[in-house]
Amino acid sequence: MLAGLILLCGVPGVGRSQAVRPDTATVSFTVDHVHVILRRNTANDVVAANIYLLGGDRQATPATAGIEALMLAASEGGTGKYPRQALRAITGRLGATIVIQPSADWTTFGLRTLRQAFDSSWAVFADRLVAPRLDSAAVERARQQMLTDAAQSEADPDIAVARLAEGLLYANHPYRMAPGGTTESLGAITPSQVRRYHDSTVVQSRLLVIVVGNVDRGPLTRAIRATLATLPVGTYAWIGPPPLTPSVQRLAVSARVLPTNYILGYYPGPRAGTHDYAALRIATAVLSGRMFAEVRSRQHLAYAVEAPFLERAISAGGLYVTTTDPTAALDAMYFEVRRLQSTLVDREGLHALVGQFITDYFLKNETNADQASFLARAELYDGDYRTAGQFVAELRTVTPEDVQRVAQAYMHGTLFGFVGDTTKAPAELFARF
Amino acid sequence: MVNTKETPPVRYPLRLLRGILAIAGGLALAVGTAGAQRAELERSIQRTVLPNGLEVIVVENHGVPLATVEIDVRNGSFTQDWGYEGLSHLYEHMFFRANGDYPEPDEFQERASALGAVFNGSTQEERVNYYLTLPADSLDAGMRLMASALLKPLFRTDELDRERAVVIGEYDRDESQPGFGFQRAMGHALWGAAWSRKDPLGKRASILRTTPDQMREIEHRYYVPNNSALIISGDVNPGAVFAKAARIFGAWPRAGDPFTRWPIPPIPPLRADTGVLVEEPIATAVVMLQWQGPSAGQDPAATYAADVFSDVLNQPGSRFQRDLVDSGIFESLGVNYYTLNHVGPITISGETAPDHVRQAITALERELDAIGRPGYFSAAELEPIKRQRITGTMFGLERASGFAHQLGFWWAVTGLNYYLGYVDAMARETIPDLERYAHKYIIGKPHVRGVLIDHRANAQVRLTAAELSNWGETP
């Protein structure tokens, strides 16, 4: 596999006419106190409707991490209007699906359906959020599945190394909580806590609804008024998270006997909505391409090597590699970080890379659900859904000087997780980053 | 990338079933009747065959201003003889290396970058695909770049040395994943001497010994136009694409049918129940039963029945789920048939508490007996399945780039006609069809009975491979 290949090279870019089409089809409005963004897309019959529960697990404490996902999963156990068996009886008459996706800044409760079935699908979907029964049996079933997932995911070295690195990066910060919960938190949450959590946090002011599809505003308004608008209004106001407070500890290791070693480091990045945010996004892509060329293609020290960019209200950049030779791989990666910090990237090459970014941007907006996610990030991170349409233009303003500046400003103080043969992970190997 | 889990229409891996909970409403309006699905797909998919045998398939979707150029080849682990285990995958890596038009290392990547293109490839049992997505107005250049890689590979020794190391690095990562050893042990037991033809990852030793001549042999045998498809999807005009395809790929010379000259040996049947026990650090116990299922080429009717059968059993609230999951015996349980032209596997797998593992296996085997008796399925269970398949097709069409990969899989494994008629054929399935399939491939048939369990947990329950082989027999 040659995953995520975005390389920076010195070949002049070719002319291309990619342009963001003016977004005249998207409107923003409220239904009672529920904020709604509707993008009318008549190109197909698929409808994506996402309800964002703002703040996500920031509403919870470390002891109750995962409670929001547990509440939503347990709503499968039925509602006042649709008892479990009734819910199941109508399940399958249509291929609509519900997606539950907890994340650091919000929890997504999403519906994927077809236009012709939207009204009936929405009624069932929304009722699961508005009036779930959350009886003990339903909570226990959902808890058991989530506990199994949490325990099994620990066995995955990629997840384990991410938890180590994020644990250092997000020490003493709301992002430190695992949105899906931990075995400890999930095991201790009681059904009555889940019900209280629902009653106190599922309120109109905490919801952002984004619908993309061939749906008219009138029917959508009526559907929301009959469901979400019956919830208490509440007093929630979205605010971004506080600044990061990384740990002073720079390395966390987990010894495992594996055929290779997993290394992931993160450093704090800028807030979303700033010019640095776009510049660091580009800089990490440049670094990814260079590390791929050097560490994988030229020195063949790794199959997987990249410089990730965590897209959140407060971003982070990173360094990732799986290798049997950590010393050589980290030497090569460090050289590339220093090169990015000390020399300007080629202007023509940067232009080509931005072209690949734009292709990737469109690839990530192929489906209505993708577009809903993009609109949500723009609305919540930038304060205006219309900035989603300016993404490409913003990337094009990034200069080689910007790339060097953000590489110097942010690519240091990296906090590493290491999973594998810890005799190959002396602290001094990581301290220079 | 080795990918053995191509996603056919609405076939969810077990873990996805947990996160994606199906719901339904009273759908009064038809979302497209089953009988109309072929016509719907044929409106979206246009195709032609060049004189050299290259099949050209175009999917028009003007959602975003991109085009995806995909090349699919009927190659993969099913063609791997002794000494070639894993080499279809290594070839996939070499595809993006130096070629006659771009002879220096990294020149392919540099050209792709200049075009604003992102690219990748994957290797499975019965197909290898290569795809590149770029701005639609650069389609011609993208097709030419892919043609250079396809038609003029150099297999430079220095690059082969590097890619061998990279593939071994990929091997290391795969081996580090939980459950990897269990899946391979199950595969060995199910396929026996044919295992190398079901294992795209292959053998380390074979990969490390690879020569440029072996790469050229694979090219000579399988990389011929009459064993390949060119799929273009996205913001394109089919007529223009067909003309470009003829201009760029038309001179590629036709060759003999590789599978006439180098026929794929039959898969040896599983003769007896076999037990597999693997101990790894794991919180639950995984129970997996596998059978050798139908071949799409020989028994296509059974493959449709297999998918409906799986869907019915996977439905929340089905008798199968009520008896085995809602009852608390399993935490989750899923049924799957993986479509292949040369015997696809049928898998039932689930998770349970380690101290319930014997009870769980016994309950599952008892349920299989019940499935074999008349009256297990009801007609009411079949209807929602058909609707879900229709919706699944609509969801698939939405993502033009992903739809190209999906079409390529079906083209290689079953032929495109199979895919075009898929939903309609599913809609015609009846309860007797499901019963025939179950009796022909599952009920009372030899299968592999596997358990993945933590070492300490098994010290308590003391399960052995021998017990799993002879399940139900008095010791």
Interface residues (C-beta under 8 A of the other chain):
Chain A: M1 L2 A3 G4 L5 I6 L7 L8 C9 G10 V11 P12 G13 V14 R16 S17 Q18 A19 A43 N44 D45 V46 A73 E76 Q85 L87 R88 A89 I90 T91 G92 R93 L94 G95 A96 T97 I98 V99 I100 Q101 R112 T113 L114 Q116 A117 D119 S120 S121 W122 A123 V124 F125 R128 Q144 Q145 T148 D149 A151 Q152 E154 A155 D156 P157 L258 P259 T260 Y262 G289 A293 R296 S297 R298 H300 A302 Y303 A304 T322 T323 T324 G349 A352 L353 G355 Q356 I358 T359 D360 F362 L363 N365 E366 T367 N368
Chain B: M1 V2 V10 R15 R18 G19 I20 L21 A22 I23 A24 G25 G26 L27 A28 L29 A30 V31 H62 G63 V64 P65 L66 H93 F96 P105 D106 Q109 E110 R111 A112 S113 A114 L115 G116 A117 V118 F119 N120 G121 S122 T133 L134 P135 D137 S138 A141 D161 R162 E163 A165 V166 V167 I168 G169 E170 Y171 D172 R173 E175 S176 Q177 P178 E280 P281 I282 A283 T284 Q315 P316 G317 E331 S332 E351 E383 P384 I385 R387 Q388 R389 I390 T391 G392 M394 F395 L397 E398 R399 A400 S401 G402
